[in-house]
Each structure stands twice: as C-alpha cells, then as structure tokens.
C-alpha cells in the first residue's frame, strides 16, 4: 500500500461542520439571507459542546455514527458504519482511523503548510468553523420562498458557492431550522461533481463532555502514517 493514507473526501466537510448544533430558540420573523447568516454565526460562536447522531451519504455508500464537539476545537466522529472508523481532533492533532485497513493517520494541524495562495492549510478554526465557511463562500437564498417546508420542517435554505476555485467542495446547500437556526443538513458538491450529504439527528446540545474523550493513543498493533493530508516534498 502507498506510504500515504488515502483520506476520505468527506473529512473536509466534517472538519467544517463539527459546529452545527446549538440550543437556541430565537423569535421567528422574516429575514434576509444576511440576517440568517448573522444569527447562525452568532449562535455557533457561543456554543460550548454537543453530541448528535449523523448520517453521511455519498454516491457509493452511507455512513452513520455519533458526533461530539467540545469548545475550543475538539471534535470526534465515531462511525458505527463502517464500524470502528473514527475522526478525532484535540485541535492540534487529527487522528484518522480506518478499521478495515488496520491503519491510522496522524495529521499535525499545526504544520506551517500553505496552499498555492499562501494560506495555511490547517488554520481551519481561527474562531468558529461555521464563520470561516461563510467567509470562504458566496451565499444566497435558494429561491424566494423562505423559510420553506422540507421533509415536514421549516428551513431557511441557503446556496453557497466557493469564492476561490481551489478544489474541495465548490458548492453547498445548507438547511437551517427556521426556529432554532441550527444547520441540520448540508449537501455539498466537489470539484469532480461528486455529491455528499451530511445530516444530524437526536441533537443533544450542551451535553457535558469530558475532555478525555478527545484524547487518543493508537494501539501498538496498528500502523501509523504521519501527516497523510499533505504531499511529501
């Protein structure tokens, strides 16, 4: 097998969307798309923690599991399907566990690795991840009827388009609960027209979480690949 771990394309989306859950019930009235985005980002900046079930769908498979987040920057995705897989970060190191390959990736998020525009690749959480998302994408309402009924719920539906075409997810659609301003679902299209959907259910905002949940030490029996998300010089 190659010396570099093949990192799932959905990981970038998971990193951007660990902070999509927050207990809030602001008064409901009509808003412009900018008003909605402002309310969403303000809420997420105040979030302390959450736990929820997630489902990720790609053209080839469906993945499920439990997502946890602890401020600041601690993220954990435990997969029930495929069982044993995991994404975990304490804000400094990202662990990528692929059970079927019996291999683990250890990515240093503090590397001074830059993209072609001179931006640090792993500077993904200078504040809120959701705030960064709206700074990197143009956004607008998907149609005049807002909020609108989707699967029995009222959502503000936002279309996002990448400002700089640098790969990754070029377009997204966000479904924002019109009563709570939580982003409950996101659909994304990558530069190869591949589609990914992530949805959160059974949201438990502000659930007490132990910081030890976001600590990880790989077992001696498994191979560790270092910094699999960056190209070797």
C-alpha positions in Angstrom: 0.0 0.0 0.0 1.2 3.6 -0.6 3.1 5.3 2.2 0.4 7.9 2.3 -3.1 7.3 3.7 -6.0 7.9 1.3 -8.0 10.4 3.3 -11.8 10.3 2.7 -13.1 13.2 0.7 -15.8 13.8 3.3 -13.2 14.7 6.0 -13.0 18.3 4.9 -16.7 18.6 5.3 -16.6 17.0 8.8 -14.0 19.5 9.9 -16.0 22.4 8.7 -19.2 21.1 10.2 -18.4 20.0 13.7 -20.1 23.1 15.0 -23.6 22.8 13.6 -25.6 22.2 16.7 -26.7 24.7 19.4 -29.6 25.0 21.7 -31.4 28.2 20.8 -34.9 29.4 20.2 -34.8 33.0 18.9 -38.0 34.7 17.9 -39.1 33.9 14.4 -39.8 36.5 11.8 -38.7 37.3 8.2 -35.0 37.8 7.5 -32.7 38.4 4.6 -30.1 35.8 3.8 -27.5 38.1 5.6 -29.7 38.3 8.7 -29.9 34.5 8.8 -26.2 34.0 8.4 -25.5 36.6 11.1 -27.9 34.8 13.6 -26.3 31.4 12.7 -22.7 32.5 13.2 -23.6 34.4 16.4 -25.1 31.2 17.9 -22.2 29.0 17.0 -19.7 31.3 18.5 -21.5 30.8 21.8 -21.6 27.0 21.6 -19.8 25.0 24.3 -20.5 21.4 23.3 -22.8 19.0 21.7 -23.5 15.4 20.8 -25.7 14.1 18.0 -26.2 11.2 15.6 -25.0 11.8 12.0 -25.6 10.2 8.6 -23.4 10.8 5.6 -24.4 9.8 2.1 -22.2 9.7 -0.9 -22.9 8.2 -4.4 -21.3 4.9 -3.3 -22.2 4.5 0.4 -24.0 5.6 3.5 -22.1 6.2 6.8 -23.5 6.6 10.3 -22.3 7.3 13.8 -22.1 9.8 16.6 -20.6 13.3 16.5 -19.2 15.1 19.5 -17.8 18.6 19.9 -16.1 20.4 22.8 -15.1 24.1 22.6 -12.4 25.0 21.6 -11.7 22.9 18.6 -12.2 19.4 19.9 -14.0 17.1 17.5 -14.8 13.4 17.4 -16.8 11.3 14.9 -17.3 7.7 15.9 -18.6 5.6 13.0 -21.0 2.7 13.5 -21.0 2.1 9.8 -18.2 1.4 8.8 -17.8 0.1 12.3 -14.6 1.1 14.1 -13.7 4.1 11.9 -13.1 7.4 13.6 -12.0 11.0 13.1 -10.7 12.7 16.3 -9.0 16.0 16.9 -7.9 17.8 20.0 -7.4 21.0 17.9 -3.7 20.3 17.4 -3.6 16.7 16.0 -6.2 15.0 13.8 -6.4 11.2 14.1 -7.9 9.2 11.2 -8.8 5.6 12.0 -9.7 3.3 9.1 -10.5 0.0 10.7 -10.7 -2.2 7.6 -7.2 -1.3 6.6 -5.8 -1.6 10.1 -4.1 1.7 9.7 -4.2 5.1 11.4 -3.3 8.6 10.1 -1.8 11.2 12.4 -2.1 14.7 11.0 -0.3 17.6 12.7 -2.7 20.5 12.4 0.0 23.0 13.5 2.2 22.4 10.5 3.0 25.6 8.6 1.8 24.0 5.4 0.4 26.5 2.8 -1.7 26.3 -0.3 -0.9 27.9 -3.6 -2.3 31.2 -2.4 -0.1 31.2 0.7 -2.8 30.4 3.2 -2.2 27.9 6.0 -4.0 24.6 5.1 -4.9 23.6 8.6 -5.8 27.0 10.0 -9.4 25.9 10.0 -10.6 27.1 13.3 -9.3 30.7 14.0 -12.7 31.3 15.5 -15.8 29.4 14.6 -15.6 26.9 11.8 -19.0 28.0 10.6 -17.9 31.6 10.5 -14.9 30.6 8.3 -17.3 28.7 6.0 -19.4 31.8 5.3 -16.2 33.9 4.7 -15.0 31.4 2.1 -18.2 31.1 0.1 -20.7 33.4 -1.5 -24.2 32.7 -0.2 -27.8 33.4 -1.1 -31.3 32.1 -0.5 -32.3 29.1 -2.7 -35.5 30.7 -4.0 -37.9 33.4 -2.9 -40.0 31.2 -0.5 -38.1 31.4 2.8 -38.4 29.6 5.1 -39.9 26.7 3.2 -41.2 23.2 4.1 -38.6 20.4 3.6 -39.4 16.9 4.9 -42.0 18.3 7.2 -39.9 21.0 8.7 -39.5 24.8 8.0 -36.0 25.6 6.8 -34.1 28.6 5.5 -32.3 27.1 2.5 -29.0 28.7 1.5 -26.9 28.1 -1.6 -23.2 28.5 -1.2 -20.5 28.8 -3.9 -16.8 28.8 -3.4 -15.2 32.2 -3.8 -11.9 30.9 -5.0 -12.0 27.7 -7.0 -9.2 25.8 -5.2 -10.7 22.3 -5.1 -12.7 20.7 -2.3 -16.4 21.5 -2.1 -17.2 24.0 -4.8 -21.0 24.3 -3.9 -23.1 23.6 -0.9 -26.7 23.8 0.2 -27.5 24.4 3.9 -30.8 23.6 5.6 -31.2 25.9 8.6 -34.0 25.2 11.0 -36.1 28.4 10.9 -37.0 28.2 14.6 -33.6 27.3 16.2 -31.2 28.5 13.5 -29.4 25.2 13.6 -27.8 23.8 10.4 -29.4 20.4 10.4 -28.4 19.3 6.9 -25.7 20.1 4.3 -25.4 19.0 0.8 -22.0 19.5 -1.0 -20.6 19.1 -4.5 -16.9 18.7 -5.0 -14.8 19.8 -8.0 -15.4 16.5 -9.7 -19.2 16.8 -9.3 -19.3 14.2 -6.5 -22.1 14.8 -4.1 -22.0 14.3 -0.3 -24.8 14.9 2.2 -24.4 15.1 6.0 -27.4 15.2 8.4 -27.6 15.4 12.2 -30.4 13.9 14.3 -31.1 13.5 18.0 -29.2 16.6 18.8 -28.1 16.9 22.5 -26.7 20.5 22.8 -24.6 21.5 25.7 -24.3 17.9 26.9 -21.4 17.7 29.4 -18.4 16.1 27.8 -15.1 15.0 29.4 -12.0 16.4 27.6 -10.5 12.9 27.8 -13.0 11.8 25.1 -10.8 13.8 22.6 -7.5 12.2 23.6 -6.2 9.2 21.6 -3.3 6.8 21.7 -3.0 4.3 18.8 -2.6 0.6 19.8 0.9 -0.9 19.1 -0.6 -3.4 16.7 -1.7 -0.8 14.2 0.4 1.1 11.6 0.5 4.9 11.9 1.0 7.1 8.8 2.2 10.6 9.6 0.8 13.7 8.0 -1.2 11.9 5.3 -3.1 15.1 4.2 0.0 16.9 2.8 2.2 16.0 -0.1 5.7 14.9 0.5 8.3 17.3 -0.9 
